[in-house]
Amino acid sequence: MGDTADIPRTGNRVTFQDEYCFVCGKLNPIGLKLRFAYDRENRRATAEVTFGPEHQGWDGVVHGGILASVLDDVMAHSILTTDNLPITTKISVVYRKPVRVGETLHLEGTVEHLKSRTAVARATAYVVQDPGSDARDVRVEAEGTYYLDKPRGADKG
């Protein structure tokens, strides 16, 4: 797993410095400040987050819009592992179970398809109930389509 040092920063339409992004910006005073780990070989990005009461919608339950935001970001970060700079064009989110304030949520995004100008990625957000187990309690899943700003390397086939 790598860090952000070797991901693309400049596209044709956008740049990515990650200082003020709501999800991963280091300098955003109200941001989540997520740190992503990168697995280039498997085109995957991962992160963990624990939400506080300021992130809730219903009492004690994390707001669905915030969950959609972190899933969008982990999918976009998975695309960064392919040396492409993604711009979200569409996401679809399925909320399976509530995410409670105070739970640690594990995020995993993976690139499914990379075409000449677009990518499709999937994300899963889950809670590990027993730290000694590999069992995942999936709470939220998403699929996204992304425009590639300055595309590099489409999948074969």
DRENFITI-444998 format. One line per field, with one value per atom (N, C-alpha, C, CB): residue number from 0; atom name; residue in one letter; x, y, z. Coordinates in pm, whole numbers, plus 32768, in hexadecimal, padded with zeros to 4 digits. Glycine has a CB too. Layout:
! residues N
num <- NUM_...
atome <- CA_...
residu <- a_...
xx <- X_...
yy <- Y_...
zz <- Z_...
! end
This chain:
! residues 157
num <- 0_0_0_0_1_1_1_1_2_2_2_2_3_3_3_3_4_4_4_4_5_5_5_5_6_6_6_6_7_7_7_7_8_8_8_8_9_9_9_9_10_10_10_10_11_11_11_11_12_12_12_12_13_13_13_13_14_14_14_14_15_15_15_15_16_16_16_16_17_17_17_17_18_18_18_18_19_19_19_19_20_20_20_20_21_21_21_21_22_22_22_22_23_23_23_23_24_24_24_24_25_25_25_25_26_26_26_26_27_27_27_27_28_28_28_28_29_29_29_29_30_30_30_30_31_31_31_31_32_32_32_32_33_33_33_33_34_34_34_34_35_35_35_35_36_36_36_36_37_37_37_37_38_38_38_38_39_39_39_39_40_40_40_40_41_41_41_41_42_42_42_42_43_43_43_43_44_44_44_44_45_45_45_45_46_46_46_46_47_47_47_47_48_48_48_48_49_49_49_49_50_50_50_50_51_51_51_51_52_52_52_52_53_53_53_53_54_54_54_54_55_55_55_55_56_56_56_56_57_57_57_57_58_58_58_58_59_59_59_59_60_60_60_60_61_61_61_61_62_62_62_62_63_63_63_63_64_64_64_64_65_65_65_65_66_66_66_66_67_67_67_67_68_68_68_68_69_69_69_69_70_70_70_70_71_71_71_71_72_72_72_72_73_73_73_73_74_74_74_74_75_75_75_75_76_76_76_76_77_77_77_77_78_78_78_78_79_79_79_79_80_80_80_80_81_81_81_81_82_82_82_82_83_83_83_83_84_84_84_84_85_85_85_85_86_86_86_86_87_87_87_87_88_88_88_88_89_89_89_89_90_90_90_90_91_91_91_91_92_92_92_92_93_93_93_93_94_94_94_94_95_95_95_95_96_96_96_96_97_97_97_97_98_98_98_98_99_99_99_99_100_100_100_100_101_101_101_101_102_102_102_102_103_103_103_103_104_104_104_104_105_105_105_105_106_106_106_106_107_107_107_107_108_108_108_108_109_109_109_109_110_110_110_110_111_111_111_111_112_112_112_112_113_113_113_113_114_114_114_114_115_115_115_115_116_116_116_116_117_117_117_117_118_118_118_118_119_119_119_119_120_120_120_120_121_121_121_121_122_122_122_122_123_123_123_123_124_124_124_124_125_125_125_125_126_126_126_126_127_127_127_127_128_128_128_128_129_129_129_129_130_130_130_130_131_131_131_131_132_132_132_132_133_133_133_133_134_134_134_134_135_135_135_135_136_136_136_136_137_137_137_137_138_138_138_138_139_139_139_139_140_140_140_140_141_141_141_141_142_142_142_142_143_143_143_143_144_144_144_144_145_145_145_145_146_146_146_146_147_147_147_147_148_148_148_148_149_149_149_149_150_150_150_150_151_151_151_151_152_152_152_152_153_153_153_153_154_154_154_154_155_155_155_155_156_156_156_156
atome <- N_CA_C_CB_N_CA_C_CB_N_CA_C_CB_N_CA_C_CB_N_CA_C_CB_N_CA_C_CB_N_CA_C_CB_N_CA_C_CB_N_CA_C_CB_N_CA_C_CB_N_CA_C_CB_N_CA_C_CB_N_CA_C_CB_N_CA_C_CB_N_CA_C_CB_N_CA_C_CB_N_CA_C_CB_N_CA_C_CB_N_CA_C_CB_N_CA_C_CB_N_CA_C_CB_N_CA_C_CB_N_CA_C_CB_N_CA_C_CB_N_CA_C_CB_N_CA_C_CB_N_CA_C_CB_N_CA_C_CB_N_CA_C_CB_N_CA_C_CB_N_CA_C_CB_N_CA_C_CB_N_CA_C_CB_N_CA_C_CB_N_CA_C_CB_N_CA_C_CB_N_CA_C_CB_N_CA_C_CB_N_CA_C_CB_N_CA_C_CB_N_CA_C_CB_N_CA_C_CB_N_CA_C_CB_N_CA_C_CB_N_CA_C_CB_N_CA_C_CB_N_CA_C_CB_N_CA_C_CB_N_CA_C_CB_N_CA_C_CB_N_CA_C_CB_N_CA_C_CB_N_CA_C_CB_N_CA_C_CB_N_CA_C_CB_N_CA_C_CB_N_CA_C_CB_N_CA_C_CB_N_CA_C_CB_N_CA_C_CB_N_CA_C_CB_N_CA_C_CB_N_CA_C_CB_N_CA_C_CB_N_CA_C_CB_N_CA_C_CB_N_CA_C_CB_N_CA_C_CB_N_CA_C_CB_N_CA_C_CB_N_CA_C_CB_N_CA_C_CB_N_CA_C_CB_N_CA_C_CB_N_CA_C_CB_N_CA_C_CB_N_CA_C_CB_N_CA_C_CB_N_CA_C_CB_N_CA_C_CB_N_CA_C_CB_N_CA_C_CB_N_CA_C_CB_N_CA_C_CB_N_CA_C_CB_N_CA_C_CB_N_CA_C_CB_N_CA_C_CB_N_CA_C_CB_N_CA_C_CB_N_CA_C_CB_N_CA_C_CB_N_CA_C_CB_N_CA_C_CB_N_CA_C_CB_N_CA_C_CB_N_CA_C_CB_N_CA_C_CB_N_CA_C_CB_N_CA_C_CB_N_CA_C_CB_N_CA_C_CB_N_CA_C_CB_N_CA_C_CB_N_CA_C_CB_N_CA_C_CB_N_CA_C_CB_N_CA_C_CB_N_CA_C_CB_N_CA_C_CB_N_CA_C_CB_N_CA_C_CB_N_CA_C_CB_N_CA_C_CB_N_CA_C_CB_N_CA_C_CB_N_CA_C_CB_N_CA_C_CB_N_CA_C_CB_N_CA_C_CB_N_CA_C_CB_N_CA_C_CB_N_CA_C_CB_N_CA_C_CB_N_CA_C_CB_N_CA_C_CB_N_CA_C_CB_N_CA_C_CB_N_CA_C_CB_N_CA_C_CB_N_CA_C_CB_N_CA_C_CB_N_CA_C_CB_N_CA_C_CB_N_CA_C_CB_N_CA_C_CB_N_CA_C_CB_N_CA_C_CB_N_CA_C_CB_N_CA_C_CB_N_CA_C_CB_N_CA_C_CB_N_CA_C_CB_N_CA_C_CB_N_CA_C_CB_N_CA_C_CB_N_CA_C_CB_N_CA_C_CB_N_CA_C_CB_N_CA_C_CB_N_CA_C_CB_N_CA_C_CB_N_CA_C_CB_N_CA_C_CB_N_CA_C_CB_N_CA_C_CB_N_CA_C_CB
residu <- m_m_m_m_g_g_g_g_d_d_d_d_t_t_t_t_a_a_a_a_d_d_d_d_i_i_i_i_p_p_p_p_r_r_r_r_t_t_t_t_g_g_g_g_n_n_n_n_r_r_r_r_v_v_v_v_t_t_t_t_f_f_f_f_q_q_q_q_d_d_d_d_e_e_e_e_y_y_y_y_c_c_c_c_f_f_f_f_v_v_v_v_c_c_c_c_g_g_g_g_k_k_k_k_l_l_l_l_n_n_n_n_p_p_p_p_i_i_i_i_g_g_g_g_l_l_l_l_k_k_k_k_l_l_l_l_r_r_r_r_f_f_f_f_a_a_a_a_y_y_y_y_d_d_d_d_r_r_r_r_e_e_e_e_n_n_n_n_r_r_r_r_r_r_r_r_a_a_a_a_t_t_t_t_a_a_a_a_e_e_e_e_v_v_v_v_t_t_t_t_f_f_f_f_g_g_g_g_p_p_p_p_e_e_e_e_h_h_h_h_q_q_q_q_g_g_g_g_w_w_w_w_d_d_d_d_g_g_g_g_v_v_v_v_v_v_v_v_h_h_h_h_g_g_g_g_g_g_g_g_i_i_i_i_l_l_l_l_a_a_a_a_s_s_s_s_v_v_v_v_l_l_l_l_d_d_d_d_d_d_d_d_v_v_v_v_m_m_m_m_a_a_a_a_h_h_h_h_s_s_s_s_i_i_i_i_l_l_l_l_t_t_t_t_t_t_t_t_d_d_d_d_n_n_n_n_l_l_l_l_p_p_p_p_i_i_i_i_t_t_t_t_t_t_t_t_k_k_k_k_i_i_i_i_s_s_s_s_v_v_v_v_v_v_v_v_y_y_y_y_r_r_r_r_k_k_k_k_p_p_p_p_v_v_v_v_r_r_r_r_v_v_v_v_g_g_g_g_e_e_e_e_t_t_t_t_l_l_l_l_h_h_h_h_l_l_l_l_e_e_e_e_g_g_g_g_t_t_t_t_v_v_v_v_e_e_e_e_h_h_h_h_l_l_l_l_k_k_k_k_s_s_s_s_r_r_r_r_t_t_t_t_a_a_a_a_v_v_v_v_a_a_a_a_r_r_r_r_a_a_a_a_t_t_t_t_a_a_a_a_y_y_y_y_v_v_v_v_v_v_v_v_q_q_q_q_d_d_d_d_p_p_p_p_g_g_g_g_s_s_s_s_d_d_d_d_a_a_a_a_r_r_r_r_d_d_d_d_v_v_v_v_r_r_r_r_v_v_v_v_e_e_e_e_a_a_a_a_e_e_e_e_g_g_g_g_t_t_t_t_y_y_y_y_y_y_y_y_l_l_l_l_d_d_d_d_k_k_k_k_p_p_p_p_r_r_r_r_g_g_g_g_a_a_a_a_d_d_d_d_k_k_k_k_g_g_g_g
xx <- 8054_8000_8059_7FA0_802F_807C_8035_809B_8072_8032_8012_808D_7FF4_7FCA_803E_7F76_80B8_812B_8131_81AA_80FF_8110_808D_8151_8028_7FAA_7FA8_7F30_7F5C_7F58_7F1C_7F08_7F4C_7F1F_7EE1_7F93_7F00_7ED1_7E92_7F45_7E18_7DD2_7DC5_7D49_7D6C_7D51_7CF1_7D18_7C95_7C2D_7C38_7BA7_7C76_7C7C_7D08_7C16_7D22_7D9D_7D73_7DFD_7DCB_7DAE_7E24_7D91_7E13_7E7B_7E4F_7E9D_7DD4_7D91_7D9A_7DC8_7DB5_7DBA_7D30_7E07_7CCD_7C4B_7BD7_7C30_7BF4_7B89_7B41_7BC3_7ABC_7A70_7A94_79DA_7AAB_7AC6_7B59_7A9F_7BB8_7C44_7C9F_7C79_7C68_7CBB_7CFC_7C6A_7D7E_7DC9_7DAE_7E5E_7D8E_7D7E_7CED_7DC3_7C8E_7C01_7BD9_7BA7_7BB8_7B9C_7B1F_7B8C_7AC3_7A4B_7A4A_79CC_7AB9_7AC1_7ADB_7B2D_7ACD_7AE1_7B74_7A95_7BC9_7C5A_7C80_7C97_7C35_7C55_7CDD_7BE8_7D23_7DA2_7D8C_7E15_7DAB_7D95_7E15_7D5F_7E05_7E73_7E58_7E80_7EC2_7EB5_7EF5_7EF4_7EAE_7EDF_7ED5_7E8C_7F43_7F42_7F29_7FC6_7F63_7F55_7EC3_7FA6_7E77_7DE9_7D8B_7DC6_7DC3_7D76_7D10_7D2E_7D46_7CEF_7D23_7CE6_7CC3_7CE3_7C90_7CC7_7CCA_7C83_7C98_7CB4_7C3C_7C46_7BEB_7C20_7BFA_7BA2_7B74_7BEA_7AFA_7AC5_7A68_7A7B_7A6C_7A0D_79C4_7A54_7943_78F2_78C7_7878_78BE_788F_7800_78E9_77C8_773E_7723_7717_778B_777B_7762_77F6_776D_7759_76D3_77CA_767E_7602_7592_75D6_7534_74B5_744F_748F_7418_73C3_741A_7379_73DD_7428_747F_73CA_7502_755F_7581_752A_754B_7562_75A8_74DC_7613_765F_7608_76E2_7610_75C2_75E7_75DA_7584_7599_75E9_7516_75DD_762A_76BF_75F9_76E0_776D_77A3_777E_7752_777C_7792_7714_7739_774B_77CD_76D2_77ED_7869_78E5_786F_78EB_7964_796F_7965_78FD_7902_792E_7879_78FD_7929_79C0_78DF_79F2_7A81_7AD5_7A9E_7AAD_7AFE_7AFD_7ACA_7A8E_7A8D_7AEA_79FD_7AE3_7B3B_7BCE_7B1A_7BEB_7C75_7CA4_7C83_7C48_7C70_7C99_7BFD_7C56_7C77_7CFE_7C09_7D21_7DA5_7E16_7DB5_7DFE_7E66_7E87_7E3B_7E33_7E4B_7E8D_7DC7_7EB8_7EF5_7E93_7F69_7E12_7DAA_7D6F_7D3C_7D46_7D06_7C70_7D40_7C1F_7B91_7B39_7B63_7ACF_7A67_79E3_7A62_799F_7922_78B8_78EF_787B_7809_7788_7823_7793_771B_7743_76CD_76F5_7707_767E_7752_767E_7606_762A_75D1_75DA_75F9_7588_760F_75AD_754C_756D_754F_750D_751D_74E2_74D8_7538_750B_74E3_7579_7531_7517_7548_755E_7511_7540_75D1_74E7_7616_769B_7687_7703_76AD_769A_7710_7687_76F2_775A_77B3_771C_7837_7897_78CA_7859_7889_78BA_792D_7847_798F_79FA_79D0_7A81_79CA_799F_7A19_793B_7A25_7A91_7A5E_7AC3_7AAC_7A86_7AE6_7A88_7AAD_7AFF_7AC6_7B06_7B18_7AEF_7B47_7AF5_7B0A_7B54_7B27_7B3F_7B85_7B66_7B31_7BE4_7ABD_7A81_7AA6_79E9_7A99_7AB5_7AF7_7A33_7B56_7B99_7B90_7C2E_7B49_7B3A_7B8A_7AA4_7B7A_7BCD_7BB9_7BB0_7B3D_7B25_7AD3_7ADE_7AAD_7A5D_7A90_79C9_7A6B_7A8A_7A0C_7B05_79FE_7994_79D9_7931_79AC_79E5_7975_7A3F_7996_7938_7977_7916_791E_794D_78F6_794F_7934_78EE_7918_790C_78B7_78D1_789F_788B_78F6_78D1_790B_7900_78D0_78FE_7930_788C_799E_79D2_79A1_7A70_7948_7910_7972_7890_79BE_7A1E_7AA8_79F9_7AFE_7B82_7BD6_7BCF_7BBC_7C07_7BCF_7C0B_7B65_7B21_7B2D_7A8D_7B1F_7B1D_7A8E_7B5C_7A2D_79A0_7985_7943_7941_791F_7888_7950_7861_77D4_77BF_77AC_7798_778C_7716_7779_7733_76CE_76A0_7704_7700_76E0_7736_76F5_76FB_7745_7728_771F_7784_7771_77B6_77A4_7785_77C7_77CB_777C_7839_7846_7883_789A_785F_7899_78E5_782B_795B_79B5_79ED_7A26_79EE_7A31_7AC5_79F7_7B1B_7BAA_7BE4_7BEE_7C13_7C4F_7CE1_7C40_7D03_7D8A_7D9D_7DF8_7D4D_7D4D_7DD0_7CE0_7DEB_7E62_7E3B_7ED4_7E4F_7E46_7DBF_7E9B_7D75_7CF5_7D0C_7C9C_7CAA_7CAF_7CA6_7C3D_7CE3_7CD9_7C56_7D51_7C1A_7BA2_7B2B_7B98
yy <- 7F8A_8000_807C_7FFF_80DE_8159_81CF_8175_8244_82BD_8316_8308_8393_83EC_8428_845B_8408_8445_8427_8418_83B3_838C_8388_8304_83D3_83D8_8456_83D6_8451_84C6_8540_84A5_85B4_8632_8694_8673_8688_86EC_86A9_8746_86D3_86A3_8713_866A_8701_876A_87D3_872D_87A8_8801_881E_87C7_87C3_87D2_87B3_8776_87DF_87B9_877C_8833_872C_86E9_86FC_8651_8754_876A_8734_8800_8716_86DA_8728_8655_87AA_87F8_8819_8877_8836_8863_8808_88EC_8792_8732_8714_86AF_8711_86F4_866C_86F9_8609_8582_8570_851B_859A_857A_85F2_852C_866A_86E2_86F2_875A_8703_8713_8799_8704_87FF_8885_88B0_88E7_8859_887D_8874_881F_88E6_88E5_8894_8972_8880_8831_87AC_8880_878B_8712_8695_8721_8622_85A0_8578_8535_85B0_8599_8505_85D0_84BB_842D_841E_83EB_83B5_8390_830D_8383_830B_8296_8246_82BF_81C2_8168_8136_80EF_8126_8103_807C_816E_802E_7FAD_7FB2_7F32_7FDB_7FEC_7F68_8027_7EFD_7E7C_7E51_7E11_7E67_7E41_7EB6_7E04_7F29_7FA2_7FBE_7F94_7FC8_7FD4_8042_7F4D_8085_80E7_80C2_817A_80DA_80BC_812E_8036_8137_819A_816D_822A_81AD_8197_821E_8145_8220_829B_8279_82EF_82CB_82C1_8346_829F_8343_83BD_83E8_83A9_846A_84A2_84D3_8514_8508_8536_85A8_8563_85F2_865E_8629_86B7_85A6_8568_851F_8508_852D_84E0_8525_84C6_84D1_84FF_84E4_84B6_846A_8440_8430_83BA_8436_842A_83AD_8429_83C0_8352_8309_82F1_8336_82F4_8357_82C0_832A_8380_83A6_8339_8423_8459_8411_84F1_83E9_83A1_83EF_837C_8472_84C3_84C0_8551_84BB_84B2_8428_84CC_83C0_833A_8334_82D2_8372_8375_83BE_83BB_8427_8472_841E_84ED_83D2_8383_830F_834D_82D8_826D_82A4_8228_8319_835A_8370_83E0_839E_83BA_833C_8403_82D1_8257_821B_81EF_822A_81FC_8251_8200_82D5_832F_8312_83C2_82FB_82DD_8257_82DC_81F7_8179_8194_8111_81EF_8211_8259_8269_82A4_82E4_827E_8337_8202_819A_8175_811D_819E_8180_81F7_815C_825A_82D5_832B_82B2_831D_8371_83CC_831A_8443_84A3_849F_8535_8467_8452_84C8_83D7_84DC_853D_84F1_85B6_84F7_84AB_84DA_84B9_8479_849A_845C_846A_83EB_83AA_834A_835F_834B_82E3_82AD_831A_822E_81EB_81AD_817E_81CB_819E_8146_8216_80D6_807D_807B_7FEB_80A8_80AA_8028_8128_7FCF_7F4C_7F4F_7EE5_7F92_7F9D_8026_7F29_8059_80DA_80D3_8109_8142_8153_81AB_8192_817A_81C2_821E_815E_828F_82EA_829B_8368_82A8_8265_81E0_824D_81A8_812D_814D_80E2_80F5_8105_80C1_80CA_8111_80E2_80CE_8146_8058_8038_8050_7FA4_8095_80B8_8073_8152_803B_7FFA_801B_7F60_8052_8071_8027_8107_7FF5_7FA8_7FD0_7F10_7FDD_7FFA_7F7B_8031_7F85_7F14_7F15_7F15_7F88_7F95_801C_7F87_801C_8096_809C_809B_8101_8110_818A_811F_81B1_821D_82A1_8231_82C3_8342_8334_83A1_82B9_82A5_822D_8290_822D_81BC_819E_81DA_811E_80F3_80B7_808B_80E0_80AC_8082_8116_802C_7FFF_801B_7F66_802F_8047_7FFD_80DE_7FD7_7F97_7FDB_7EFE_7FF3_8028_7FC0_80B4_7F95_7F2A_7F41_7EA2_7EFC_7EFF_7E73_7F2D_7E6D_7DEE_7DDF_7DE7_7D7E_7D6C_7D28_7D19_7CC7_7C7C_7C91_7BE2_7CDE_7CFD_7C82_7D51_7C10_7B97_7B4B_7B3D_7B81_7B3C_7B8B_7B26_7B45_7B88_7BAC_7B2E_7B8D_7BA6_7C3C_7B66_7C61_7CED_7CFF_7D1A_7D63_7D89_7DFE_7DAF_7DDF_7E45_7EA2_7E03_7F23_7F88_7FD4_7FE9_7FF6_8047_8018_80DF_8018_7FF6_8060_7F67_8070_80D3_80A8_815C_80DF_80D2_815D_806D_817D_8202_81FD_825A_8260_8275_82F9_8275_82FA_836D_8390_8351_8410_8445_844D_84D2_8422_8426_84A4_83A8_84FD_857A_855F_85EB_8558_8536_849E_8583_8450_83BE_837B_8383_830D_82BC_822A_82E0_81D9_8147_8108_811C_80EB_80A5_800F_80C0_7FCA_7F38_7EFB_7F03_7E89_7E40_7DF2_7DE0_7DE5_7D92_7DDD_7D30
zz <- 8000_8000_8000_807B_7FB4_7FA9_7FE6_7F19_7FD5_8006_7F8E_806C_7FA9_7F3C_7EEF_7F74_7F0E_7ECC_7E37_7F0E_7E0D_7D81_7D32_7D7B_7D5D_7D12_7CBB_7D71_7C4E_7BF5_7C3A_7B77_7C13_7C52_7BF0_7C97_7B6E_7B0F_7A96_7AE3_7A76_7A00_799B_7A24_793B_78D9_7910_7859_7967_799B_7A30_797F_7A7A_7B0C_7B3F_7B50_7BB9_7C00_7C85_7C14_7CBE_7D3C_7D9A_7D26_7DF9_7E5D_7EE5_7E67_7EF7_7F6A_7FED_7F80_7FE7_8062_809A_804A_8044_8075_804F_8041_8018_7FFD_8081_7FBC_807F_80F9_8133_80DD_80DE_810F_8135_80A5_80E0_80F9_8110_8088_810C_8118_81A0_80FA_819F_821C_825F_8201_820E_8244_8256_81EB_8234_8241_82D5_81E9_8312_83A2_83C9_83D3_836B_838B_8340_836A_82FF_82AF_8301_8248_82BF_82FF_8307_82B4_82B0_82AF_82A1_832D_824E_8238_81F6_81E2_821A_81DD_8194_8248_8115_80C2_80B3_803A_80AC_808B_7FFE_80F3_7FB0_7F23_7F04_7ECC_7EB5_7E85_7DED_7EC3_7DAD_7D1A_7CD2_7CEC_7D01_7CBE_7CB4_7D08_7D1C_7D1E_7D02_7DA4_7CDE_7CBF_7D2E_7C36_7DA9_7E1E_7E7A_7E69_7EBB_7F24_7F9E_7EF5_8014_8090_80F3_80CC_8153_81BE_8230_818C_82A1_8313_8347_8383_837F_83B7_842B_834B_8491_8500_8507_8588_84F5_84F1_857C_8497_858F_860D_8602_8638_866F_866F_860C_86F9_85E6_8585_84F7_8585_84E3_8460_8456_8443_84B8_84B8_846D_8546_8440_840A_8477_8382_8479_84E8_8564_84C6_85D9_8656_8657_86CD_8664_8671_85F0_86CF_857E_84FD_84A0_84BE_8461_8405_838D_83D6_8366_82F5_8273_82E7_8226_81A9_8143_816D_8141_80E3_8101_80E5_8180_81A6_8181_823E_8195_816C_80D5_8197_8088_7FF7_7FD3_7FB3_801C_8002_8017_805A_8085_809E_803B_812E_8011_7FAC_7F24_7F9F_7F01_7E85_7E89_7E71_7EF9_7F04_7EFD_7F84_7F40_7F3B_7EAE_7FA1_7E64_7DD9_7D84_7DA0_7D96_7D4A_7D6A_7D69_7DE9_7E0E_7DD5_7EA6_7DC4_7D84_7CF3_7D89_7CB1_7C26_7C1F_7BE8_7C86_7C89_7C7F_7D09_7CAB_7CA2_7C12_7CEE_7BB2_7B25_7ADE_7ADF_7B2A_7AF6_7AA8_7A9D_7AC9_7A8D_7AF6_7A4D_7ACB_7B24_7B08_7B0F_7B65_7B4C_7B75_7B95_7B27_7B49_7B4C_7AE0_7BBC_7BCD_7B6B_7C5D_7B25_7ACF_7B03_7A40_7B4B_7B81_7BF0_7B10_7C5B_7CC0_7CE8_7D3D_7D0B_7D3B_7DC2_7CD5_7E28_7EAF_7EE3_7F0D_7F21_7F60_7FF5_7F21_8047_80D8_810F_8118_8140_8170_8203_815C_8256_82E5_8314_8335_8380_83B3_83E1_8425_83D4_840E_8488_83A7_84FA_8578_8595_85EC_85D0_85FF_865F_8645_864E_86A5_866F_8729_860A_85CD_856D_8582_8566_8505_8484_8539_841A_8398_833F_8357_8306_82A9_821B_82BB_81CB_8142_80E2_812D_8078_8013_7F89_802A_7F33_7EAA_7E48_7E8F_7DDC_7D78_7CEC_7D8D_7C92_7C06_7BC5_7BBA_7B87_7B3F_7AAC_7B4E_7A6B_79DC_79C3_7986_7969_7940_78A8_7972_7876_77E5_77B9_77BD_773C_7708_7752_7675_7777_77BB_783B_775D_785E_78D6_7927_78B1_79A5_79FD_7A4F_7A5B_7A73_7ACE_7B48_7A89_7BBE_7C3A_7C98_7C7D_7CF7_7D5E_7DE6_7D4D_7E47_7ECF_7F33_7EEF_7FA0_800E_808F_8013_80E5_816B_81CE_8182_8227_8283_830E_824C_836D_83F8_841A_845A_8461_8492_8522_8488_8539_85BF_861D_85B7_85EA_863A_85FD_8640_8641_8608_85E3_866A_861E_85FD_8587_8673_854B_84DE_845C_8500_83EC_836A_8341_8300_8396_8375_836B_83E0_8300_82E6_82F2_8259_833B_8346_82E5_83DB_8269_8201_8221_8175_8221_8240_81C3_82A7_816B_80F6_8081_8113_8009_7F90_7F27_7F5C_7EC9_7E60_7DE1_7E8D_7D73_7CF1_7CB5_7C93_7C75_7C3A_7BB0_7C93_7B61_7ADD_7AE2_7A6B_7AAA_7AB2_7A2A_7B15_7A0C_7996_79B7_796B_7959_796F_7931_7934_7986_795A_793A_79C5_78BD_788D_7899_78DD_784F_7860_783A_780D_7884_786E_787B_78D3_7815_781E_7835_7885_77CD_77D7_77E7_775B_7824_782E_77A3_7889_7792_7714_7710_7702_769C_768D_768E_76F1
! end
